[in-house]
């Protein structure tokens, strides 16, 4: 009898017996194999009804013992065989259909709300120990988005804004990845990590002593430093990536966490691919990590595989079965491969997770991470619901330390510096998030905004695009206005931004808030070594003319101006071809070209973002620029991308924390 047949027998029993009260259940390979052996040993045929009934009862008992255990042998031949048979049955008329019943197999009594104890960081900074903590990994996991590579200066700018936003922990990078990443993390620890009311500055390290030592060197100057170390715990990762047995992984966890604890007081441990790990093994891994000194236990949904109900169940299982879990912070990390990351996190919070690891705009590997702004606003708008779930006495108490007024600005900054454009229909920070097109909606909004809006755009710091300055405004007024808008610039950044402002004011009668944001972000992007500097660009084009462009750049290494002329299908194409033909300019492939209007009107600023890849390099690099002339903005963006490529070409490819082997 095949596994597919056994699965079919089980599905028949589920559909036919007690259809009003049964609960849907997926038979795992271990269960199916045990039942197959039972049938073969009997040696005589059984009726389908009796066999199905017996299997259903024994499956029920086994499922209670395993408590919704995920498939242990993910990736093994036995699982593939069973799964293929199950999928083929689903596609037929007689296939298994999941019950729409809301009934659950989990008959365990509910857990009481968790009791969250204050940490040293809570006591010194005066933060509410019963809050939901936000661990921002924009500068580490977010930077792993293709093309979103940030310079050390750009990381510092974002870190300063994250501190203003009020996140509790900033994961500043993966220090062992490269010397540049190490210096960026150390600089953030020494500046942002020592400011008034500082966040915890964290670095990532694999469960290897050399990684941990390097991480500690990078973060140790922060007022509150954290080492975040991890190792994979799923069978597929241990077998194919780590080449380690379960006992070897347990030994590694104990040894490396103890070593990290000898260096740093605050240790976070993550079990990579936790949601595809055997729960019983996962419980033991976490217990060993706590016994070795971990103060935060993190449960990553590394491949975005789990669902909200499963994630909540896993949180309850961890709280029931992990030794010492009541004395540490329970954290979650998740990716959005199935579009469920935020929902998974909210389920985890309801079931005892206190820390959420997320990124601004949800950027990150593949489909990205859980979006910080979506979780924050869900906890704000539905605070009465979540306060009740968490047993907090005040139903209107805020659940986070995040300043929602800084969300819009932070989102724009990260989008501009990474080149990752926010889609218009993105929740909370998308350009359409507070827009209404339907006539019925518009009528309701005019009468009472609460008819179609559950939150005010001003809650996230989104302001009207009002006039802020004119061409006669001086440097003092410019500095004061930037301060009022919340921009925190160094003297050099301020000087460059003021020059750009005066140039723009000569072209536009009115300089608005959004213009000013674009200018500031543009100047921040230009930090770092410039190998190529755009001096002049001139184009000739028309419907009866051949588009021609003349581009002049200053080549810093050659210390001379270089000019080239080229034709193309349009002015931008001609300008890019002219640039590519100049001596010393790297040969690249243009992967993406995007244009966005910053403001309205005929004299609006246009912002251009380009993505390029070196002909001999798999890495992508992004460049952005804004100008009232879209051709000039395009060429400047292209030059910015070339400069970024040239900077990183000097260094070997950075080590990836999950994908690259330990050397």
C-alpha positions in Angstrom: 0.0 0.0 0.0 1.5 3.4 -1.0 1.8 6.5 1.1 -0.6 8.3 -1.3 -3.2 5.5 -0.8 -2.8 5.8 3.0 -3.2 9.6 2.7 -6.4 9.0 0.7 -7.8 6.6 3.2 -7.2 9.1 5.9 -8.9 11.9 3.9 -11.9 9.6 3.3 -12.3 9.1 7.1 -12.0 12.8 7.7 -14.7 13.6 5.1 -17.1 10.8 5.9 -17.1 10.4 9.7 -18.5 12.9 12.0 -18.2 15.6 9.4 -19.7 18.3 11.7 -17.2 17.9 14.5 -13.9 16.7 13.0 -10.9 18.9 12.6 -8.6 19.1 9.5 -5.3 17.3 9.9 -2.3 16.7 7.7 -0.8 13.3 8.2 3.0 13.5 8.4 5.3 11.0 6.8 6.3 9.5 10.2 2.6 8.8 11.0 1.9 7.4 7.5 4.9 5.1 7.6 3.9 3.8 11.1 0.4 3.0 9.9 1.7 1.4 6.7 3.8 -0.9 8.8 0.8 -1.7 11.0 -1.3 -2.7 8.0 1.5 -4.8 6.4 2.1 -6.7 9.6 -1.6 -7.6 10.0 -1.4 -9.6 6.8 -5.1 -9.6 5.9 -7.3 -7.1 4.1 -9.2 -4.6 6.2 -12.3 -2.7 5.1 -11.5 0.9 4.1 -14.0 2.2 6.7 -12.4 0.3 9.6 -8.9 1.0 8.5 -9.6 4.7 8.1 -11.4 4.9 11.5 -8.4 3.2 13.2 -5.9 5.4 11.5 -7.9 8.5 12.3 -8.0 7.7 16.0 -4.3 6.8 16.2 -3.4 9.9 14.2 -5.3 12.0 16.7 -3.4 10.6 19.6 0.0 11.0 17.8 -0.9 14.5 16.8 -1.6 15.4 20.5 1.8 14.1 21.5 3.6 16.1 18.8 1.4 19.3 19.2 1.2 20.4 15.6 4.7 19.4 14.8 5.9 20.5 11.4 7.3 17.8 9.1 10.6 16.6 10.5 12.0 15.2 7.3 11.5 18.2 5.0 13.4 17.6 1.8 13.8 13.8 2.4 12.8 11.3 -0.2 10.0 9.9 2.0 8.4 13.3 2.5 8.7 14.1 -1.3 7.0 10.8 -2.1 4.1 11.4 0.3 3.7 15.1 -0.6 3.6 14.3 -4.3 0.9 11.7 -3.7 -1.0 14.1 -1.5 -0.9 16.9 -4.1 -2.1 14.6 -6.8 -5.1 13.7 -4.7 -5.8 17.3 -4.0 -6.1 17.9 -7.8 -8.8 15.2 -8.2 -12.5 15.2 -7.4 -11.9 12.7 -4.6 -9.0 14.6 -3.1 -8.7 15.8 0.4 -10.1 19.2 1.1 -9.2 21.2 4.2 -12.1 21.8 6.5 -13.4 25.3 6.8 -14.2 24.6 10.5 -12.6 27.0 12.9 -12.1 24.1 15.4 -8.5 23.4 16.5 -6.6 20.3 17.5 -4.9 22.3 20.3 -6.9 21.5 23.4 -4.3 22.8 25.8 -5.4 25.3 28.4 -4.5 28.9 27.4 -1.4 30.4 28.8 -1.6 33.5 31.1 -0.2 36.7 29.6 3.6 36.8 29.9 5.3 38.8 32.7 8.1 40.9 31.1 10.8 41.9 33.5 12.8 45.2 33.2 16.3 45.0 31.7 19.2 47.3 32.5 18.5 49.2 29.2 14.9 49.7 30.3 15.9 51.0 33.7 18.5 53.4 32.5 16.5 54.8 29.6 13.2 54.8 31.4 11.4 52.7 28.8 8.3 50.7 29.7 9.5 47.1 30.4 6.0 45.8 29.4 6.2 47.3 25.9 6.7 45.4 22.6 10.4 45.9 21.7 11.4 46.8 18.1 14.6 45.3 16.8 15.4 47.1 13.6 17.5 45.1 11.1 17.3 47.5 8.1 21.1 48.0 8.2 21.8 44.3 8.2 19.0 42.1 6.7 17.5 45.1 4.8 20.8 45.8 3.1 20.9 42.3 1.7 18.2 43.3 -0.8 19.8 43.2 -4.3 21.3 46.5 -5.1 20.6 48.1 -1.7 24.2 48.2 -0.6 24.8 51.2 1.7 28.0 53.1 2.4 29.3 53.5 5.9 28.2 57.2 5.9 24.7 56.3 4.6 24.4 53.6 7.4 25.2 56.3 10.0 22.6 58.6 8.6 19.9 55.9 8.8 21.0 54.8 12.2 20.7 58.4 13.5 17.1 58.5 12.1 16.3 55.1 13.6 17.3 56.4 17.0 15.0 59.4 16.6 12.3 57.0 15.5 12.7 55.3 18.9 13.5 51.7 18.0 14.9 49.7 20.9 17.7 47.8 19.2 19.6 48.6 15.9 21.3 45.7 14.3 24.0 47.7 12.6 25.5 45.0 10.4 27.5 41.8 10.1 31.0 43.0 11.2 32.9 40.0 9.8 31.4 40.5 6.3 34.1 43.1 5.4 36.3 45.8 6.8 33.8 48.4 5.6 31.0 46.7 7.4 33.1 46.4 10.6 33.9 50.2 10.5 30.3 51.1 9.8 29.1 49.1 12.9 31.8 50.5 15.1 31.1 54.1 14.0 27.4 53.6 14.8 28.3 52.1 18.2 30.5 55.1 19.0 28.0 57.8 17.9 24.4 56.6 17.9 25.1 54.1 20.7 26.4 56.8 23.0 23.8 59.5 22.5 21.2 60.5 25.1 18.6 57.7 25.6 20.5 55.4 23.2 19.2 52.3 21.5 21.0 49.0 22.0 23.6 48.5 19.2 23.8 45.0 18.0 26.0 43.1 15.6 25.4 39.7 13.9 27.8 36.8 14.2 27.6 33.2 13.2 28.1 30.6 15.9 31.8 30.7 15.4 34.3 32.2 17.9 36.1 34.3 15.3 32.8 35.9 14.2 31.8 36.6 17.8 35.1 38.2 18.7 35.0 40.4 15.6 31.4 41.4 16.4 32.3 42.3 20.0 35.2 44.6 18.8 32.7 46.4 16.6 29.9 47.0 19.2 31.8 47.2 22.5 32.0 51.1 22.5 28.2 51.4 22.7 26.5 52.3 26.0 24.4 49.1 25.5 26.0 46.5 23.2 24.6 43.2 22.1 26.0 40.2 20.3 23.5 38.3 18.1 24.7 34.8 17.2 22.9 32.1 15.3 23.0 28.6 14.0 20.6 26.6 11.8 18.4 24.0 13.5 16.2 22.5 10.7 17.2 19.0 9.5 17.6 20.3 5.9 20.0 23.0 7.0 22.0 20.8 9.4 22.4 18.0 6.8 23.1 20.1 3.6 24.6 23.3 4.8 26.2 22.7 8.2 27.0 19.0 7.7 26.4 18.6 11.5 24.4 16.2 13.6 21.9 17.4 16.2 24.3 16.6 19.0 27.1 18.7 17.3 24.7 21.6 16.9 23.8 21.4 20.6 27.4 21.4 21.6 28.1 24.4 19.3 25.3 26.4 20.8 26.5 25.9 24.4 30.2 26.6 23.5 29.6 29.7 21.4 27.0 31.3 23.6 29.2 30.8 26.6 32.0 32.5 24.7 29.8 35.4 23.7 28.7 35.8 27.3 32.3 36.0 28.4 32.6 39.1 26.3 29.2 40.8 26.5 26.4 41.0 29.0 23.5 41.1 26.4 23.4 38.0 24.1 20.8 37.1 21.6 20.6 33.6 20.1 18.7 32.7 17.0 17.8 29.3 15.6 17.9 29.8 11.9 15.0 28.2 10.0 13.2 27.6 13.4 9.8 27.2 11.8 10.9 24.2 9.8 12.8 22.6 12.7 11.6 19.7 14.9 9.9 21.5 17.8 11.3 19.1 20.4 14.8 19.6 19.2 14.2 23.4 19.0 13.1 23.4 22.6 16.3 21.7 23.6 18.4 24.1 21.5 16.8 27.2 23.2 17.1 25.6 26.6 20.9 25.1 26.1 21.3 28.6 24.8 19.6 30.1 27.9 21.6 27.9 30.2 24.8 29.1 28.5 23.8 32.8 29.1 21.5 34.0 26.3 19.3 36.9 27.3 17.1 37.0 24.2 15.8 33.9 22.3 14.9 34.6 18.7 12.6 32.4 16.6 13.2 33.2 12.9 10.8 32.2 10.1 13.8 32.3 7.8 12.1 31.4 4.5 8.6 32.9 5.2 7.1 29.5 5.5 4.8 29.6 8.6 1.3 30.8 9.1 -0.1 32.9 11.9 -1.9 30.0 13.7 1.3 27.9 13.5 3.5 30.7 14.6 1.3 31.4 17.6 1.2 27.7 18.5 5.0 27.6 18.3 5.3 30.5 20.7 3.1 28.7 23.2 5.1 25.5 22.8 8.3 27.4 23.5 6.8 29.1 26.5 5.7 25.7 27.9 8.7 23.6 27.1 11.9 25.7 27.1 13.8 25.7 30.4 14.3 29.3 31.7 12.2 31.0 29.0 10.4 33.0 31.6 13.7 34.8 32.5 14.6 35.9 28.9 13.0 38.0 26.1 11.2 35.9 23.4 11.8 37.4 20.0 10.6 36.7 16.4 12.1 37.3 13.0 10.3 36.6 9.7 10.3 37.0 6.0 7.4 37.8 3.7 7.6 35.1 1.1 3.9 34.2 1.4 2.9 37.8 2.4 2.2 36.7 6.0 5.1 38.2 7.9 3.2 41.0 9.7 0.3 38.7 10.5 2.7 36.1 11.8 4.3 38.7 14.1 1.0 40.0 15.5 0.0 36.3 16.2 3.4 35.9 18.0 2.9 39.0 20.1 -0.6 37.7 21.2 1.1 34.5 22.2 4.0 35.9 24.3 6.7 37.3 22.0 8.0 40.6 23.3 10.5 41.5 20.6 9.9 41.8 16.9 12.7 42.0 14.3 11.7 44.0 11.3 12.9 46.5 8.7 11.7 49.9 7.4 9.5 49.5 4.4 9.9 45.8 4.8 13.0 45.6 2.7 15.3 42.5 2.9 16.1 39.2 1.2 13.8 37.9 -1.5 10.3 39.2 -0.7 11.6 41.2 2.3 11.1 41.2 6.1 8.2 42.1 8.3 7.5 45.8 7.8 8.3 47.9 10.9 5.7 50.7 10.1 2.9 48.2 9.6 3.5 46.4 13.0 3.8 49.8 14.8 0.6 51.2 13.4 -1.3 47.9 13.9 -0.3 48.0 17.6 -1.3 51.7 17.8 -4.6 51.6 16.0 -5.7 48.4 17.7 -4.1 49.1 21.0 -7.2 48.3 23.0 -7.3 44.8 21.5 -3.6 44.1 22.1 -3.5 45.6 25.6 -6.4 43.3 26.6 -4.6 40.3 25.0 -1.4 41.1 26.9 -3.2 41.7 30.2 -2.2 45.3 30.4 -4.6 47.3 32.7 -4.8 50.5 30.6 -6.6 49.8 27.3 -5.3 53.0 25.7 -1.7 52.6 26.8 0.9 52.7 24.0 2.5 49.4 23.3 5.8 50.6 21.8 8.4 53.4 22.3 8.3 54.2 18.6 7.6 57.8 17.7 5.0 57.4 14.9 5.6 61.0 13.8 9.0 59.9 12.5 7.7 57.0 10.4 7.1 58.9 7.1 10.5 60.6 7.2 12.3 57.4 8.0 10.6 55.5 5.2 11.5 58.3 2.7 15.1 58.3 3.9 15.6 54.6 3.6 13.9 54.5 0.2 16.1 57.3 -1.1 19.4 55.9 0.2 18.7 52.3 -0.8 17.0 53.1 -4.1 14.2 50.7 -3.1 11.1 52.5 -4.2 8.0 52.1 -2.1 5.0 50.8 -4.1 2.1 53.2 -4.1 -0.3 50.8 -2.5 2.1 49.9 0.4 0.3 50.0 3.7 1.0 53.0 5.9 3.8 54.7 3.8 2.7 54.2 0.2 1.7 57.3 -1.8 -1.9 55.9 -2.1 -2.2 54.9 1.5 -4.3 57.9 2.4 -5.6 58.7 -1.1 -9.3 58.4 -2.1 -10.5 58.1 -5.7 -14.0 56.7 -5.4 -16.7 59.4 -5.3 -18.5 57.7 -2.5 -15.3 57.6 -0.4 -14.5 61.2 -1.2 -18.0 62.3 -0.1 -17.7 60.3 3.2 -14.2 61.7 3.9 -15.5 65.3 3.4 -18.3 64.7 5.9 -16.2 62.8 8.4 -12.7 61.3 7.8 -13.5 58.4 10.1 -15.9 57.0 7.5 -13.1 55.6 5.4 -9.9 56.3 7.4 -8.9 54.4 10.5 -5.9 56.7 11.1 -4.8 60.2 10.3 -1.9 60.7 7.9 -0.4 63.2 10.4 0.0 60.3 12.8 3.0 59.0 10.8 4.4 62.5 10.2 3.0 62.9 6.7 2.6 66.6 6.1 1.0 68.8 3.5 3.5 69.9 0.8 3.5 73.5 2.0 5.8 76.3 0.9 8.9 76.4 3.2 11.4 78.8 1.7 12.1 81.2 -1.2 15.1 82.3 -3.2 15.8 85.2 -0.8 16.0 82.9 2.2 19.4 83.0 3.9 21.6 80.3 5.3 20.3 80.9 8.9 16.7 80.5 7.9 17.6 77.4 5.9 19.3 75.8 8.9 16.4 76.7 11.2 13.8 75.3 8.8 15.7 72.0 8.5 15.8 71.8 12.3 12.1 72.4 12.5 11.5 69.6 9.9 13.6 67.2 12.0 16.7 66.9 9.8 19.9 66.3 11.7 22.8 67.2 9.4 26.5 67.7 9.9 28.1 71.0 9.0 29.4 69.6 5.7 26.0 68.1 4.8 24.3 71.4 5.6 26.7 73.4 3.4 26.2 71.2 0.4 22.4 71.1 0.8 22.3 74.9 1.0 24.2 75.3 -2.3 21.7 72.9 -3.9 18.8 74.8 -2.3 20.0 78.2 -3.8 20.4 76.5 -7.3 16.9 75.1 -7.1 15.4 78.4 -5.8 16.8 80.2 -8.9 14.9 77.7 -11.1 11.7 77.4 -9.1 9.6 80.3 -7.6 8.7 78.2 -4.6 10.7 75.5 -2.7 8.4 73.1 -0.9 8.8 70.6 1.9 9.1 67.7 -0.5 11.7 69.6 -2.6 13.7 70.2 0.6 13.5 66.5 1.6 14.8 65.5 -1.9 17.7 68.0 -1.7 18.8 66.8 1.7 18.5 63.1 0.8 20.3 63.8 -2.5 23.3 65.4 -0.7 23.5 62.6 1.9 23.7 60.1 -1.0 26.7 62.0 -2.5 28.9 61.3 0.6 32.0 59.3 0.1 34.8 59.2 -2.5 33.8 60.5 -6.0 35.8 58.8 -8.7 33.7 60.5 -11.4 32.2 64.0 -11.1 29.6 65.2 -13.6 30.6 68.6 -15.0 28.3 69.2 -17.9 25.7 67.5 -20.0 24.1 68.9 -23.2 21.6 67.1 -25.4 19.9 67.8 -28.7 16.7 65.9 -29.6 13.4 66.1 -31.4 11.0 64.1 -33.5 12.9 64.8 -36.7 16.4 64.9 -35.1 18.9 62.2 -34.1 19.2 62.4 -30.3 22.8 63.5 -29.5 24.4 64.0 -26.1 27.7 65.6 -25.0 28.9 64.7 -21.5 31.9 66.0 -19.6 33.1 64.4 -16.4 36.0 65.0 -14.1 37.9 61.8 -13.6 39.5 62.1 -10.2 42.1 59.4 -10.5 43.3 60.8 -13.9 42.9 64.4 -12.6 41.5 65.7 -15.9 38.2 66.4 -17.6 37.0 64.0 -20.2 34.3 64.6 -22.8 32.4 62.3 -25.1 29.6 62.6 -27.7 27.2 59.9 -28.7 23.8 59.4 -30.4 21.0 57.3 -29.1 17.3 56.5 -29.3 16.6 59.4 -27.0 18.4 62.0 -25.0 18.9 59.8 -21.9 20.1 56.8 -24.0 22.5 59.1 -25.9 23.9 60.5 -22.6 24.4 57.1 -21.1 26.2 55.9 -24.2 28.4 58.9 -24.1 29.3 58.2 -20.5 30.1 54.6 -21.3 32.4 55.6 -24.1 34.6 57.7 -21.8 38.1 56.3 -20.9 38.2 54.8 -17.4 34.5 54.5 -16.9 33.6 50.9 -15.8 31.7 48.8 -18.3 28.2 48.1 -16.9 24.8 46.7 -17.8 21.8 49.0 -17.1 19.3 46.8 -15.2 16.6 49.3 -14.2 15.7 52.9 -14.9 12.9 54.7 -12.9 11.6 58.3 -12.9 9.4 59.8 -10.2 8.0 63.3 -9.8 8.8 64.8 -6.4 6.2 67.6 -6.6 3.5 68.8 -9.0 3.7 71.5 -11.6 5.7 72.2 -14.7 8.8 73.1 -12.7 8.6 70.0 -10.5 11.7 68.1 -9.4 12.2 64.8 -11.1 13.9 62.0 -9.2 15.7 59.3 -11.2 16.9 55.9 -9.9 19.0 53.6 -11.9 20.3 50.1 -11.1 23.5 48.8 -12.8 25.6 45.7 -12.7 29.2 45.4 -13.7 29.9 43.2 -16.7 32.2 40.9 -14.6 30.4 41.4 -11.2 27.1 39.8 -10.1 26.5 42.6 -7.6 23.9 45.3 -8.4 24.4 49.0 -7.5 21.8 51.8 -7.3 22.2 55.5 -8.0 19.6 58.2 -7.5 19.5 62.0 -8.2 16.9 64.8 -8.4 16.8 67.8 -10.7 14.3 70.0 -12.5 15.9 68.7 -15.8 15.2 65.0 -16.0 18.1 64.3 -18.4 20.6 65.9 -15.9 19.0 63.9 -13.1 19.4 60.7 -15.2 23.1 61.3 -15.9 23.8 62.3 -12.3 22.0 59.1 -11.0 24.1 57.0 -13.5 27.3 58.7 -12.3 26.3 58.1 -8.7 25.8 54.4 -9.4 29.2 54.2 -11.2 30.9 55.8 -8.2 29.2 53.3 -5.9 30.4 50.4 -8.1 33.9 51.8 -8.2 34.1 52.1 -4.4 33.0 48.5 -3.8 35.2 47.1 -6.6 38.2 47.8 -4.4 37.0 45.3 -1.8 36.3 41.6 -2.0 32.7 40.5 -2.1 31.2 40.7 1.4 30.6 37.5 3.4 26.9 36.6 3.5 25.8 35.5 7.1 23.6 32.6 5.9 24.9 31.6 2.5 28.7 31.7 2.8 30.7 29.0 4.6 32.8 29.7 7.6 36.5 30.1 6.6 
